[in-house]
């Protein structure tokens, strides 16, 4: 009987094991179906998200395409290489300048920026204002002889005058004193709201013109210093000759600046007395 009971237990365990094995495929089939259903929903959701993103990107890109089309139509009128041709012209890199010429070029750059700022504000540009501004920027002494050198290199840069009755806001300079004034030379078309205006692009053109003037001065000293002289035209020169010492180029002779009229000079009391003594006839006894 005990053996039969043990045999029955073994059979019962085998039957349970077979039953479990029989249930596994069914359970895995249900899980597989559930998994397939979830994957399908995930794919549908991902597809809807992609469609919405594509619609949003298309809606955002439409205004930019319209603006780029308008910009392209405007740029077709004048090509960029023509509109900015003057800004692309520069001195060849091999034509280096003496150090003193580089300092003068930097002085002109600072001076022109200050003159342009004051001129565009409709202020009378005096040398005293420009001198203080240039010295603050460069930390170097700036004198009238530098203005003369700038005028010698670039004669068409400024109108220079001696004027009086200009507010000075200074205890050392009187309103009745003559002062050197500067006005940039501009073309007829360089106006804003009906009055002349020194624009940023014009400042850049003037700076390049000044640099070309400095290079031309060095070229005038370059050719005579060589024996035999070079046969290369000046406009085709790309670098200085190795035997040419750039830093030995002499200083630029300053151009003559306007001077205050001597007839309007205020005489001192001593000068008045001296003049009166010369005019009075001696007393005859």
C-alpha positions as CSV (number, residue, x, y, z in Angstrom):
1,X,0.0,0.0,0.0
2,X,2.8,2.4,0.8
3,X,4.4,1.8,-2.6
4,X,1.1,2.4,-4.3
5,X,0.7,5.6,-2.4
6,X,4.2,6.7,-3.3
7,X,3.5,5.8,-6.9
8,X,0.3,7.8,-6.9
9,X,2.2,10.8,-5.5
10,X,4.8,10.5,-8.3
11,X,2.0,10.3,-10.9
12,X,0.3,13.3,-9.4
13,X,3.4,15.3,-9.5
14,X,4.1,14.4,-13.1
15,X,0.5,15.3,-14.0
16,X,0.9,18.7,-12.3
17,X,4.2,19.3,-14.2
18,X,2.5,18.3,-17.5
19,X,-0.4,20.6,-16.7
20,X,2.0,23.5,-16.0
21,X,3.9,22.8,-19.2
22,X,0.6,22.8,-21.1
23,X,-0.4,26.2,-19.6
24,X,2.9,27.9,-20.5
25,X,2.3,28.2,-24.3
26,X,-1.1,29.6,-23.6
27,X,0.2,32.1,-21.2
28,X,3.1,33.1,-23.5
29,X,0.6,33.4,-26.4
30,X,-1.5,35.8,-24.4
31,X,1.6,37.8,-23.4
32,X,2.8,37.9,-27.0
33,X,-0.6,39.2,-28.1
34,X,-0.6,41.9,-25.4
35,X,3.0,42.8,-26.3
36,X,2.1,43.1,-30.0
37,X,-0.9,45.3,-29.1
38,X,1.2,47.6,-27.0
39,X,3.9,47.8,-29.8
40,X,1.3,48.7,-32.3
41,X,-0.1,51.5,-30.1
42,X,3.5,52.8,-29.5
43,X,4.1,52.8,-33.3
44,X,0.9,54.7,-33.9
45,X,1.7,57.2,-31.2
46,X,5.2,57.7,-32.6
47,X,3.8,58.2,-36.1
48,X,1.4,60.9,-34.9
49,X,4.2,62.7,-33.0
50,X,6.4,62.7,-36.2
51,X,3.5,64.1,-38.3
52,X,2.8,66.9,-35.8
53,X,6.6,67.8,-35.7
54,X,6.7,67.9,-39.5
55,X,3.6,70.1,-39.6
56,X,5.1,72.5,-37.0
57,X,8.5,72.7,-38.8
58,X,6.7,73.4,-42.1
59,X,4.7,76.2,-40.5
60,X,7.8,77.8,-38.9
61,X,9.9,77.5,-42.1
62,X,7.3,79.2,-44.4
63,X,7.8,82.8,-43.1
64,X,11.6,82.5,-43.2
65,X,11.4,81.1,-46.8
66,X,9.3,84.2,-47.8
67,X,11.8,86.6,-46.1
68,X,14.8,84.8,-47.7
69,X,13.1,85.0,-51.1
70,X,12.5,88.8,-50.6
71,X,16.1,89.2,-49.5
72,X,17.4,87.3,-52.4
73,X,15.3,89.4,-54.8
74,X,16.8,92.6,-53.3
75,X,20.3,91.3,-53.4
76,X,19.9,90.4,-57.1
77,X,19.7,94.1,-57.9
78,X,23.4,94.8,-57.1
79,X,25.9,92.0,-56.4
80,X,27.7,92.1,-53.1
81,X,31.2,92.2,-54.8
82,X,30.2,95.4,-56.5
83,X,28.5,97.0,-53.5
84,X,31.5,96.4,-51.2
85,X,34.2,96.7,-53.8
86,X,35.8,99.8,-52.3
87,X,36.0,98.1,-48.8
88,X,37.9,95.2,-50.3
89,X,40.7,97.4,-51.7
90,X,43.7,97.5,-49.4
91,X,47.5,97.8,-49.3
92,X,49.4,94.6,-50.2
93,X,50.7,93.0,-46.9
94,X,54.3,93.1,-48.0
95,X,54.4,96.9,-48.2
96,X,55.0,97.6,-44.5
97,X,55.2,101.1,-43.1
98,X,57.7,102.7,-40.8
99,X,56.8,102.7,-37.2
100,X,56.3,106.5,-37.2
101,X,54.0,106.2,-40.2
102,X,51.9,103.6,-38.4
103,X,51.6,105.9,-35.4
104,X,50.5,108.7,-37.6
105,X,47.9,106.4,-39.3
106,X,46.6,105.5,-35.8
107,X,46.4,109.2,-35.0
108,X,44.4,109.9,-38.1
109,X,42.1,107.0,-37.3
110,X,41.4,108.3,-33.8
111,X,41.2,111.9,-35.0
112,X,38.7,111.1,-37.8
113,X,36.5,109.2,-35.4
114,X,36.4,112.1,-32.9
115,X,35.8,114.6,-35.7
116,X,33.0,112.5,-37.2
117,X,31.3,112.2,-33.8
118,X,31.4,115.9,-33.1
119,X,30.6,116.9,-36.7
120,X,27.5,114.6,-36.8
121,X,26.3,116.3,-33.6
122,X,26.5,119.7,-35.3
123,X,29.3,120.8,-33.0
124,X,32.1,123.1,-34.1
125,X,35.1,120.9,-34.2
126,X,38.1,122.7,-32.7
127,X,41.7,121.4,-32.4
128,X,41.5,121.6,-28.6
129,X,38.6,119.1,-28.5
130,X,40.3,116.8,-31.0
131,X,43.7,117.0,-29.2
132,X,42.2,116.0,-25.9
133,X,40.3,113.1,-27.4
134,X,43.2,111.7,-29.4
135,X,45.6,111.9,-26.4
136,X,43.0,110.1,-24.2
137,X,42.7,107.3,-26.8
138,X,46.4,106.9,-27.8
139,X,48.2,108.0,-24.6
140,X,50.5,110.0,-26.9
141,X,51.1,113.7,-27.4
142,X,49.1,115.1,-30.3
143,X,50.1,118.5,-31.6
144,X,49.3,120.8,-34.5
145,X,52.3,119.5,-36.5
146,X,50.6,116.1,-36.6
147,X,47.5,117.8,-38.2
148,X,49.9,119.3,-40.7
149,X,51.4,115.9,-41.5
150,X,48.0,114.4,-41.9
151,X,47.0,117.3,-44.2
152,X,50.2,116.7,-46.2
153,X,49.4,113.0,-46.7
154,X,45.7,113.5,-47.3
155,X,45.1,117.0,-48.5
156,X,41.4,116.4,-49.2
157,X,40.7,115.2,-45.7
158,X,39.6,118.4,-43.9
159,X,38.8,122.1,-44.3
160,X,40.9,124.0,-41.8
161,X,40.0,127.5,-40.6
162,X,40.8,130.0,-37.9
163,X,37.6,131.1,-36.2
164,X,36.6,133.0,-33.1
165,X,33.5,133.5,-30.9
166,X,33.4,129.8,-30.3
167,X,32.3,128.6,-26.8
168,X,35.3,127.2,-25.1
169,X,34.3,126.3,-21.5
170,X,37.9,126.8,-20.6
171,X,39.6,129.3,-18.4
172,X,42.8,129.3,-20.6
173,X,41.1,130.1,-23.9
174,X,38.8,133.1,-24.3
175,X,35.7,133.2,-26.6
176,X,37.2,136.1,-28.5
177,X,40.4,134.1,-29.3
178,X,40.9,132.5,-32.7
179,X,40.9,128.7,-32.7
180,X,41.8,126.2,-35.3
181,X,38.6,124.4,-36.6
182,X,38.3,121.3,-38.7
183,X,35.5,120.1,-41.0
184,X,35.6,116.8,-42.9
185,X,35.5,117.2,-46.7
186,X,32.4,115.3,-47.9
187,X,30.6,114.8,-51.2
188,X,27.2,116.2,-52.1
189,X,25.4,112.8,-51.6
190,X,26.8,112.2,-48.1
191,X,23.8,113.7,-46.2
192,X,21.4,112.6,-43.6
193,X,18.2,114.7,-43.0
194,X,19.5,117.3,-45.4
195,X,22.9,118.0,-43.7
196,X,26.3,116.5,-44.3
197,X,27.0,113.3,-42.4
198,X,30.3,111.3,-41.9
199,X,29.2,107.7,-41.9
200,X,31.1,104.6,-40.7
201,X,31.7,103.4,-44.2
202,X,33.1,106.8,-45.2
203,X,35.4,106.7,-42.2
204,X,36.7,103.3,-43.4
205,X,37.3,104.6,-46.9
206,X,39.1,107.7,-45.6
207,X,41.3,105.5,-43.4
208,X,42.2,103.3,-46.4
209,X,42.9,106.4,-48.5
210,X,45.2,107.8,-45.8
211,X,47.1,104.5,-45.7
212,X,47.5,104.5,-49.4
213,X,48.9,108.0,-49.2
214,X,51.5,106.8,-46.6
215,X,52.5,103.9,-48.9
216,X,52.9,106.3,-51.8
217,X,55.3,108.4,-49.8
218,X,57.4,105.4,-49.0
219,X,57.4,104.4,-52.6
220,X,58.9,107.8,-53.6
221,X,61.8,107.1,-51.3
222,X,62.1,103.4,-52.3
223,X,63.0,103.7,-56.0
224,X,65.8,106.3,-55.7
225,X,67.5,104.4,-52.9
226,X,68.3,101.4,-55.1
227,X,71.1,101.1,-57.7
228,X,70.3,100.2,-60.3
229,X,66.7,101.4,-59.9
230,X,63.9,98.9,-60.2
231,X,62.0,98.5,-63.4
232,X,58.8,97.5,-61.6
233,X,55.9,100.0,-61.8
234,X,54.7,101.4,-58.5
235,X,51.2,100.0,-58.9
236,X,52.7,96.5,-59.3
237,X,55.0,96.6,-56.4
238,X,54.1,94.0,-53.7
239,X,57.1,94.2,-51.3
240,X,60.1,96.4,-50.6
241,X,63.5,95.5,-51.8
242,X,65.6,93.7,-49.1
243,X,68.3,96.5,-49.2
244,X,65.7,99.2,-48.5
245,X,65.5,100.2,-44.9
246,X,61.9,101.3,-44.3
247,X,62.5,102.9,-40.9
248,X,65.1,105.3,-42.5
249,X,62.4,107.1,-44.5
250,X,62.4,110.8,-43.3
251,X,59.6,112.4,-41.4
252,X,56.7,113.9,-43.4
253,X,57.0,117.6,-43.8
254,X,53.9,119.2,-42.2
255,X,51.6,121.2,-44.5
256,X,51.1,124.8,-43.5
257,X,48.1,125.4,-41.3
258,X,45.9,128.5,-41.2
259,X,47.1,131.2,-38.8
260,X,45.1,133.8,-36.8
261,X,44.8,137.1,-38.7
262,X,47.4,139.6,-37.3
263,X,45.2,142.6,-37.9
264,X,42.6,141.5,-35.3
265,X,45.2,140.7,-32.6
266,X,44.3,142.3,-29.3
267,X,47.2,144.7,-28.3
268,X,48.4,145.0,-24.7
269,X,48.5,148.4,-22.9
270,X,52.3,148.5,-23.4
271,X,51.9,148.0,-27.2
272,X,49.3,150.8,-27.2
273,X,51.7,153.2,-25.5
274,X,54.6,152.3,-27.7
275,X,52.4,152.9,-30.8
276,X,51.2,156.2,-29.5
277,X,54.7,157.4,-28.8
278,X,55.7,156.7,-32.4
279,X,52.7,158.6,-33.8
280,X,53.0,161.7,-31.5
281,X,55.2,164.5,-32.8
282,X,57.9,165.7,-30.4
283,X,57.2,168.9,-28.6
284,X,59.2,171.9,-29.9
285,X,60.4,174.3,-27.3
